[in-house]
């Protein structure tokens, strides 16, 4: 079974600084997708970024980028120029290419200090 | 506005009193799914449906039922709720045009906070 591990229950960053959230996963599949979701206090699940395993290029969405290391099964999220609105719970998630089920990590609570 | 709508958003109930959490999407999505979120456990899939009249168990289906009689609706039924079903529930949907596509991502509802006393 696939597992997703987020080893940092909580992280904090100063406004305008950069922070990296860690995620590792375990799978025997070669074709899959990885995601980072943001859950602010409103509890809404918001897709931040996604990565296709077959793509070597790391995904980027504005201030959010990933470091995808397929051999190491690592998928970290880097937030640049952190803003107060980035404060949220962040979930890493895995999806096999053959279905739509997401397997989530336990989450990392990010605090942004002014 | 394209969205997944869940009701109720908040509910406090008592053990054994049947309840239904409704989920409706207006995007003509074939795939729908329910997740529960618990502190320290992330989100876990309860049930999913690939299309009308097609449902299957996820990772934590015990104590839940679902039905998919219409494409837009996917209610979650708790026949006899127990305190261990106190949780935050999410419904999600995705387009599925006959084959699994990596381009299709899940759209989540706003969540339903359920407390079973």
Interface residues (C-beta under 8 A of the other chain):
Chain A: X4 X33 X35 X42 X43 X44 X45 X47 X50 X52 X91 X97 X98 X99 X100 X101 X102 X104 X105 X106 X107
Chain B: X31 X33 X35 X40 X41 X42 X43 X44 X45 X48 X58 X88 X90 X92 X94 X96 X100 X102 X104 X105 X106 X108 X110 X111 X113
